[in-house]
Amino acid sequence: MLYKRSSQLFKEAQNYIPGGVNSPVRAFSAVGGTPIFMKEAKGAYLYDEDGRKYIDYINSWGPQILGHAYPPVIEAVIDKTKKGTSFGAPTEIETQIAELAVNMVPNIDQIRMVNSGTEACMSAVRLARGYTSRDKIIKFAGCYHGHSDSFLIQAGSGAVTFGTPNSPGVTKGTAKDTLLATYNDLSSVENLLNANKEEVACVIIEPVAGNMGCIPPTREFLQGLKDLCAKHDTLLIFDEVMTGFRLALGGAQEAYEVDADIVTFGKVIGGGLPVGAFAARKEIMDYLAPNGPVYQAGTLSGNPLAMAAGLAMLSALHQDPGVYQRLSEKTTYLRRGIAEVLEQQNVTYQLNQKGSMMSLHFTDTPVTDFASAVKGNNESFKKYFHGMLAEGVYLPPSAFETWFITDALTYQDIDKTIEATAKVAKTL
Ligand SMILES: *Cc1c(COP(=O)(O)O)cnc(C)c1O
């Protein structure tokens, strides 16, 4: 049995942890089979508890953009740990990472650190509501902004994977303030704004959607959103938890040359430790406590170990902006290679890519929004996923997730991935 120890560990975990996991998509429910327990990781590779090695296309769902156990991050964390792990009082490193982030990201003056992407988005929406004195928000079907109540309405990622895009436990009162629009469809937003005049605090969007698979926006769509928001005095929130520091030093705002009013971060900004953040121009951030009336806080926010990891990560990216070109080239090479072998086997597919984000949908219609994403053939995806796993390639265990390419990946690794696809494609 290939996954003997993983199976045992999963059984034990299920006794004490709901579903055996601390985040649902890890349970492999969408693809079937037993989740693989990991023991360690280095560079582009994961090593499981049964001693198998995998080329990793999740990279902790984004943070490990420079590879696992990236030495500057590891050293920074070890160094900081020796000086104490948390004080509950301000530290200099918080200003250092804030200054660097503000310099890297367009159109923000100040940034507040939190502990997850969920917290960042939840807080950003509260800030938008406080700033505008309005209650309603617009989100897009299939976009995921973490698991706080307002966002679990037609959410993407694990929420759609498990067939509960609308979660029980979210009250009707909360749900009625979340309005749903269609990704890449400006008129759906315009209609909602017109029907709810002077009621919509913000439009929140993944500027490149990554939680219904990867779905890039058109630039006109993002710019159109910006213009519509300006017209209606509604704030535009870019949820850059996935795209921040991944698409470019300045994230999607830089990549698409569209400014948002509030930006949220997570994943890369923590270098693999639990960090989220939200940022905006000073006049908006001034609404936050202690300067302003909108309350937001965190016992472990700005934690020194997390800040050390994040600062080491952002510094490494800042000092090597060529990394984005390299990542993009590697991903393009991977996408073209996979496309070629799927075509040879007459497999129906769509490959979407933006920078180092990519996804494969088994459908013949272009995937541009939630409705087209769910048309994908999940049986083909399951087969492909398990076939690749057996070949030593670890893909996201759901068709509604993005592949995250790391700079640690070599062209040899990518060739292996393409060869594995060629082999597995024959079984589809
Ligand atoms: C991952 C993700 C979140 C949630 O972040 P967590 O750290 O998992 O809470 C929010 N928005 C987007 C776009 C994400 O990809």
PDBQT file of the ligand as one rigid body, heavy atoms in Angstrom, charges set to zero:
ROOT
HETATM    1  C1  LIG A 501      -6.920  32.112   0.958  1.00  0.00    +0.000 C 
HETATM    2  C2  LIG A 501      -7.798  33.248   0.653  1.00  0.00    +0.000 A 
HETATM    3  C3  LIG A 501      -8.495  33.944   1.664  1.00  0.00    +0.000 A 
HETATM    4  C4  LIG A 501      -8.538  33.464   3.087  1.00  0.00    +0.000 C 
HETATM    5  O1  LIG A 501      -7.293  33.469   3.691  1.00  0.00    +0.000 OA
HETATM    6  P1  LIG A 501      -7.073  32.545   4.983  1.00  0.00    +0.000 P 
HETATM    7  O2  LIG A 501      -5.682  32.890   5.413  1.00  0.00    +0.000 OA
HETATM    8  O3  LIG A 501      -7.241  31.144   4.513  1.00  0.00    +0.000 OA
HETATM    9  O4  LIG A 501      -8.093  32.925   5.989  1.00  0.00    +0.000 OA
HETATM   10  C5  LIG A 501      -9.181  35.086   1.321  1.00  0.00    +0.000 A 
HETATM   11  N1  LIG A 501      -9.198  35.537   0.054  1.00  0.00    +0.000 NA
HETATM   12  C6  LIG A 501      -8.569  34.894  -0.933  1.00  0.00    +0.000 A 
HETATM   13  C7  LIG A 501      -8.599  35.465  -2.311  1.00  0.00    +0.000 C 
HETATM   14  C8  LIG A 501      -7.863  33.726  -0.673  1.00  0.00    +0.000 A 
HETATM   15  O5  LIG A 501      -7.273  33.081  -1.684  1.00  0.00    +0.000 OA
ENDROOT
TORSDOF 0
